[in-house]
Structure formats: structure tokens, C-alpha cells
Amino acid sequence: MPDEIPDPITELAAAAVQQHELYQAWIDAGFTRTEALELLKTVILGGTT
């Protein structure tokens, strides 16, 4: 098997990007920053939105 170049983006970094995009989408939809952060917190802690 040839040497493979590792992906420079870790799973943790990719998850952080996705969470930021979700947060930003809520702000773009009209939620306040505080509301968007509370929604994101709920998602991270395993709740539902």
C-alpha cells in the first residue's frame, strides 16, 4: 500500500466547523447570538432543537 498523506483536518476540527455553521445559520435566520448559542449548547449536550 502506498504512503498516504494524512488529512490535515481532524474530526474534531471538522465538527467545530459544522457547529459554527449551524450557529451562524441560526443567527442568519433571525435568532440572537444568545439564542443561537443556547440552541447550539442543546445540540452539543445531546438534546433536541
N, CA, C and O of each residue as an XYZ file, in Angstrom:
196
protein
N       0.848     -1.164      0.000
C       0.000      0.000      0.000
C       0.901      1.238      0.000
O       1.822      1.329      0.813
N       0.647      2.184     -0.898
C       1.488      3.381     -0.949
C       1.263      4.260      0.275
O       0.213      4.212      0.917
N       2.280      5.062      0.580
C       2.131      6.003      1.703
C       1.005      6.976      1.400
O       0.912      7.515      0.297
N       0.158      7.194      2.386
C      -0.954      8.111      2.222
C      -0.681      9.377      3.021
O      -0.120      9.328      4.115
N      -1.083     10.497      2.465
C      -0.943     11.764      3.163
C      -2.127     11.888      4.109
O      -3.277     11.780      3.683
N      -1.854     12.114      5.394
C      -2.975     12.226      6.330
C      -3.791     13.486      6.076
O      -3.262     14.513      5.650
N      -5.076     13.389      6.345
C      -5.977     14.525      6.196
C      -5.575     15.581      7.217
O      -5.486     15.282      8.408
N      -5.328     16.825      6.767
C      -4.887     17.851      7.723
C      -5.998     18.326      8.653
O      -5.726     18.982      9.659
N      -7.238     18.004      8.326
C      -8.354     18.416      9.161
C      -8.801     17.233     10.016
O      -9.229     16.203      9.494
N      -8.698     17.389     11.312
C      -9.086     16.317     12.217
C     -10.606     16.245     12.320
O     -11.312     17.170     11.918
N     -11.093     15.150     12.856
C     -12.535     15.006     13.068
C     -13.038     16.085     14.020
O     -14.141     16.604     13.845
N     -12.244     16.420     15.015
C     -12.642     17.451     15.972
C     -12.753     18.811     15.292
O     -13.701     19.556     15.540
N     -11.787     19.137     14.436
C     -11.831     20.415     13.720
C     -13.031     20.467     12.775
O     -13.690     21.501     12.666
N     -13.312     19.373     12.102
C     -14.459     19.326     11.192
C     -15.766     19.508     11.964
O     -16.673     20.194     11.494
N     -15.867     18.899     13.143
C     -17.070     19.050     13.960
C     -17.228     20.495     14.423
O     -18.342     21.018     14.465
N     -16.124     21.135     14.768
C     -16.181     22.531     15.199
C     -16.668     23.432     14.069
O     -17.446     24.357     14.299
N     -16.217     23.166     12.867
C     -16.664     23.947     11.706
C     -18.159     23.758     11.495
O     -18.878     24.727     11.251
N     -18.630     22.527     11.585
C     -20.058     22.259     11.404
C     -20.891     22.951     12.481
O     -21.963     23.482     12.191
N     -20.406     22.947     13.712
C     -21.138     23.605     14.789
C     -21.172     25.113     14.574
O     -22.190     25.753     14.837
N     -20.087     25.676     14.106
C     -20.070     27.117     13.837
C     -21.028     27.462     12.697
O     -21.716     28.481     12.757
N     -21.077     26.633     11.671
C     -22.000     26.868     10.561
C     -23.451     26.802     11.038
O     -24.285     27.590     10.591
N     -23.752     25.882     11.927
C     -25.095     25.773     12.483
C     -25.423     27.024     13.290
O     -26.502     27.596     13.140
N     -24.506     27.445     14.136
C     -24.670     28.663     14.941
C     -24.919     29.866     14.035
O     -25.825     30.661     14.282
N     -24.109     29.995     12.984
C     -24.243     31.127     12.071
C     -25.563     31.078     11.308
O     -26.165     32.118     11.041
N     -26.013     29.886     10.958
C     -27.290     29.741     10.245
C     -28.446     30.224     11.116
O     -29.372     30.863     10.617
N     -28.400     29.923     12.409
C     -29.444     30.402     13.305
C     -29.428     31.917     13.415
O     -30.486     32.546     13.444
N     -28.247     32.510     13.477
C     -28.150     33.968     13.517
C     -28.693     34.562     12.220
O     -29.434     35.545     12.246
N     -28.330     33.973     11.101
C     -28.818     34.449      9.804
C     -30.342     34.316      9.696
O     -30.990     35.079      8.981
N     -30.896     33.350     10.408
C     -32.345     33.128     10.380
C     -33.095     34.079     11.316
O     -34.326     34.093     11.337
N     -32.353     34.867     12.082
C     -33.002     35.857     12.925
C     -32.892     35.639     14.421
O     -33.369     36.464     15.200
N     -32.276     34.552     14.835
C     -32.074     34.338     16.265
C     -30.988     35.290     16.759
O     -30.099     35.678     16.002
N     -31.071     35.663     18.040
C     -29.999     36.468     18.624
C     -28.787     35.568     18.853
O     -28.893     34.344     18.787
N     -27.650     36.177     19.120
C     -26.450     35.380     19.408
C     -26.654     34.510     20.647
O     -26.215     33.361     20.692
N     -27.316     35.066     21.635
C     -27.574     34.302     22.856
C     -28.486     33.116     22.576
O     -28.236     32.009     23.053
N     -29.545     33.347     21.802
C     -30.460     32.251     21.459
C     -29.746     31.181     20.640
O     -29.923     29.987     20.880
N     -28.940     31.611     19.675
C     -28.205     30.654     18.838
C     -27.228     29.840     19.675
O     -27.059     28.641     19.451
N     -26.588     30.491     20.636
C     -25.648     29.776     21.496
C     -26.373     28.767     22.382
O     -25.881     27.660     22.599
N     -27.538     29.149     22.890
C     -28.326     28.217     23.703
C     -28.784     27.016     22.871
O     -28.763     25.884     23.354
N     -29.194     27.256     21.634
C     -29.577     26.147     20.749
C     -28.391     25.231     20.487
O     -28.525     24.008     20.525
N     -27.237     25.821     20.223
C     -26.032     25.024     19.964
C     -25.652     24.220     21.203
O     -25.260     23.057     21.099
N     -25.767     24.831     22.355
C     -25.463     24.130     23.603
C     -26.370     22.910     23.753
O     -25.918     21.841     24.163
N     -27.647     23.074     23.420
C     -28.593     21.967     23.497
C     -28.181     20.837     22.563
O     -28.230     19.664     22.936
N     -27.778     21.191     21.356
C     -27.349     20.178     20.381
C     -26.103     19.459     20.884
O     -26.027     18.232     20.817
N     -25.137     20.203     21.381
C     -23.879     19.593     21.847
C     -24.128     18.652     23.020
O     -23.509     17.593     23.120
N     -25.029     19.042     23.898
C     -25.300     18.215     25.077
C     -26.242     17.050     24.787
O     -26.560     16.266     25.681
N     -26.686     16.939     23.535
C     -27.465     15.780     23.136
C     -28.966     15.960     23.200
O     -29.716     14.987     23.120
N     -29.410     17.198     23.343
C     -30.843     17.450     23.349
C     -31.375     17.563     21.944
O     -30.689     17.224     20.980
N     -32.579     18.034     21.829
C     -33.182     18.261     20.521
C     -33.456     19.733     20.362
O     -33.534     20.472     21.343
N     -33.602     20.158     19.119
C     -33.851     21.578     18.869
C     -35.235     21.804     18.362
O     -35.617     22.944     18.098
